[in-house]
Amino acid sequence: MFTLVNEWENPKRKELQKLASSVTLRSIASISFPTCQGEFSMYRLPIKLKNTGPILGLCASLVLCGSTYAQELASSQAVERGHLGGEATASEPKAEIGPPLWELGLSGFAISRTAYPGSDTYISRALVVPHFIYRGEHLRVDRGGPGYRAIKTPKFEFDIGFSGALGSSSDKVVARRGMETIGHMIEFGPRFNWYLSDPDQNGRWRFELPLRAVFDVSDGFRRNGYAVEPELKFDRRAQAGWRYTTGISAVFGSQQLADTFYKVRSDQALPDRPAYDAKSGLLAWRLFTSVSHQIDQDWRLFATVRIDSVVGAANEKSSLVRKKTAPSVVFGVTYTWKTSQRRSDD
């Protein structure tokens, strides 16, 4: 009832076999396979399948097609991850080169400042000190002083560090003659930093909140109270190596720290210096502007002007306050002798 016909009994069987055996990937290179991401076309590979029938040739072609597609998919995923075989792709943007991990050199500067906020006596010094910068992920030594950075995000940083202030001899401060010398001080404690604007903008705003314990280096590191100085800063890096920073802050101090600057005991009282009991609270306002210029890879110039004011401060009425608002100036030069080849991520 039904007749089964074997097509290979056809007189043209040998001709068809010859045609099938000459199938190459070139002849099916334009075959497209639909995928979830579009169409995929095989590469044109000069591989010839010999001595096979048409069915074997088609199966081999499909296997090679699937293998090539898998390789192509893996390659595209590697490109999306940003790497291919461990190397950057041509379309991947090159990573920015950060500053050296560490720098070593010398800094020389001259400073002229008031002996303390509210003083009318200026203390001037010229110093040459070692210049060392270390930009580790956690351990940091920068122009803000040494410290340990525990947290860093695009909008927030938390670190623990040091800062300091030079002292002034009572022999050189007329208002404090016969009183204790204000020694060199070191401050230690945590600092919170909030970044308020995008770094890609023309300059960046940030808010800093250091909470510091104060120690008198000249008196065996005696604890000298506490200080809090909330500060709003604006920092801008311009072309040709210029950098500008400006900020405003308010310095708050404990009773012990306020006594260091403004207390006058009864046995220290003079006709022009009546006794005074200092108060904790606002010690001074500060406004500063800093400019630096990177001349070349090794030399950098810098200058800072700061204005201190005790107007409205807790101890404005102290007999040791002789000038309510006064400027301080610092200028200097840094020479970088050696830097690391390793770069920092900052």
SVG drawing of the C-alpha trace seen along z (x, -y; Angstrom):
<svg xmlns="http://www.w3.org/2000/svg" viewBox="-2 -100 68 102">
<polyline fill="none" stroke="black" stroke-width="0.4" points="0.0,0.0 2.9,-2.3 6.1,-2.2 9.3,-3.1 11.7,-4.8 15.4,-5.0 16.6,-8.2 20.2,-7.0 19.2,-4.4 18.7,-7.3 21.1,-7.4 22.3,-10.8 23.3,-9.5 27.1,-9.7 26.7,-13.3 24.8,-14.3 27.3,-12.6 30.1,-14.5 28.3,-17.8 27.6,-17.0 31.2,-16.0 32.4,-19.4 30.4,-21.3 32.6,-23.8 32.0,-26.4 32.5,-29.0 29.3,-27.9 27.3,-28.3 29.1,-31.3 26.2,-33.5 23.7,-31.3 22.2,-33.4 20.9,-31.9 18.4,-34.0 19.4,-34.6 18.0,-36.6 20.4,-39.4 19.8,-39.5 21.4,-37.5 24.7,-35.7 26.8,-35.0 29.6,-32.4 33.1,-33.4 34.4,-32.4 36.8,-29.6 38.7,-27.8 37.9,-24.3 36.7,-21.7 34.8,-18.6 36.0,-15.7 34.6,-12.2 31.4,-12.8 27.8,-12.4 25.4,-15.3 23.9,-14.5 27.4,-14.3 28.4,-17.5 25.4,-19.4 25.8,-18.0 29.5,-19.0 28.6,-22.4 26.0,-22.9 28.4,-21.7 31.0,-24.2 28.4,-26.9 27.3,-26.3 31.0,-26.2 31.8,-29.5 28.6,-31.1 29.6,-30.0 33.0,-31.6 31.5,-34.8 29.1,-35.0 31.9,-34.5 34.0,-37.2 31.1,-39.7 30.6,-39.0 34.3,-39.5 34.1,-42.8 31.1,-43.8 33.1,-43.0 35.9,-45.2 38.5,-42.6 39.4,-40.0 42.1,-37.5 43.5,-39.7 44.0,-42.8 42.0,-45.9 39.9,-46.0 40.2,-48.7 36.8,-50.1 37.6,-50.2 38.5,-53.6 42.0,-53.7 42.2,-54.0 43.5,-57.4 47.0,-57.2 46.9,-58.2 49.6,-60.1 52.7,-58.3 52.0,-56.1 54.7,-58.0 56.8,-61.2 60.0,-62.2 61.6,-65.6 62.0,-68.9 59.6,-71.8 60.8,-75.3 58.3,-77.9 57.9,-81.2 55.0,-81.9 53.7,-85.0 50.7,-84.5 49.2,-85.8 50.2,-84.2 46.6,-83.0 43.2,-84.2 42.7,-87.7 46.3,-88.5 48.0,-91.6 51.4,-90.0 52.8,-88.3 55.1,-85.3 57.2,-84.8 59.3,-81.7 61.1,-80.2 61.5,-76.4 62.8,-73.7 61.2,-70.3 61.1,-66.9 58.4,-66.5 56.8,-63.0 53.5,-62.0 52.0,-58.5 48.7,-57.7 47.9,-54.3 44.4,-52.9 44.1,-53.2 47.4,-54.6 47.7,-58.2 50.3,-61.0 49.3,-64.1 49.3,-67.8 46.5,-67.5 48.7,-65.4 49.2,-61.7 46.2,-59.5 44.3,-56.3 41.4,-56.3 38.9,-53.7 36.1,-54.5 36.0,-55.9 33.0,-56.2 32.3,-58.7 30.4,-60.9 31.9,-60.2 35.2,-59.6 36.1,-58.8 39.7,-58.9 41.6,-59.3 44.6,-61.6 46.8,-64.3 47.2,-68.0 49.2,-70.6 49.9,-74.2 53.1,-76.0 53.3,-77.6 54.5,-81.1 56.7,-82.2 55.1,-84.6 58.3,-86.7 57.4,-87.6 53.7,-88.3 53.2,-91.6 49.7,-90.8 50.9,-87.6 54.1,-88.8 54.7,-86.9 52.2,-84.2 52.6,-80.6 54.0,-80.0 51.6,-78.6 53.3,-75.4 53.4,-73.5 50.2,-71.5 49.2,-68.3 45.6,-67.4 44.5,-63.8 41.1,-62.2 38.5,-61.3 37.4,-63.4 34.3,-63.1 34.3,-64.3 31.2,-64.7 31.6,-65.5 28.8,-67.8 29.3,-68.1 30.4,-65.9 34.2,-65.7 33.7,-66.2 32.2,-69.6 34.4,-72.8 35.6,-72.4 34.3,-70.4 32.6,-71.3 33.1,-69.3 32.2,-69.6 34.7,-68.5 34.1,-67.8 37.2,-67.0 36.8,-66.0 40.2,-66.3 41.9,-65.9 44.6,-68.5 48.0,-67.7 50.7,-70.1 54.0,-68.8 56.0,-71.4 54.6,-70.0 55.1,-66.3 52.1,-65.7 49.7,-66.9 46.1,-66.7 44.9,-70.2 41.2,-69.8 39.2,-69.2 38.5,-71.1 35.8,-70.8 36.2,-72.7 33.4,-72.2 34.6,-73.5 33.1,-74.1 35.7,-74.0 35.8,-74.5 38.6,-73.0 39.4,-73.6 42.2,-72.2 42.8,-74.5 45.0,-74.2 48.7,-74.6 49.2,-73.1 47.2,-75.6 45.1,-74.6 42.8,-76.9 41.2,-76.1 39.0,-78.4 37.1,-77.7 35.4,-78.9 35.3,-77.3 34.3,-77.8 36.6,-76.6 34.9,-75.4 36.9,-74.5 36.5,-72.9 37.0,-74.8 40.6,-73.6 41.5,-74.7 39.8,-78.1 41.8,-78.6 45.1,-78.1 44.4,-81.1 42.1,-83.5 42.1,-82.8 43.8,-85.4 44.2,-84.3 44.0,-86.9 47.7,-86.6 48.4,-87.4 46.2,-90.4 47.7,-93.8 46.1,-97.3 45.8,-96.6 45.1,-92.9 42.3,-92.2 41.4,-88.7 39.2,-86.7 37.6,-83.3 37.5,-81.8 34.5,-80.0 34.1,-76.9 32.3,-77.4 33.2,-79.3 36.8,-80.3 37.2,-81.8 36.0,-82.1 38.4,-81.3 38.4,-82.2 41.2,-81.1 42.4,-81.0 45.2,-78.8 46.9,-78.8 49.5,-76.3 51.3,-75.9 53.0,-72.8 55.9,-74.3 57.2,-71.0 57.4,-67.4 59.7,-68.3 58.9,-71.9 55.7,-73.3 54.9,-76.8 52.2,-77.4 50.7,-80.3 47.9,-80.6 46.2,-83.6 44.0,-83.1 41.9,-85.5 41.0,-84.7 38.3,-86.6 36.9,-86.4 34.0,-88.7 31.0,-87.0 33.2,-84.4 32.7,-83.1 35.9,-84.9 35.7,-88.1 35.7,-90.1 39.0,-88.5 41.7,-91.1 44.0,-89.0 42.0,-89.8 43.8,-92.8 42.9,-92.5 39.6,-90.9 40.4,-90.2 43.8,-89.6 45.4,-87.8 48.1,-85.1 50.2,-84.3 52.2,-81.3 54.2,-80.8 56.8,-78.3 58.2,-75.8 58.4,-72.1 61.0,-70.0 60.2,-66.4 63.4,-64.4 62.0,-60.9 58.7,-59.3 57.5,-55.7 56.9,-54.0 53.8,-52.4 50.7,-54.6 48.0,-55.4 44.3,-54.7 43.4,-58.2"/>
</svg>
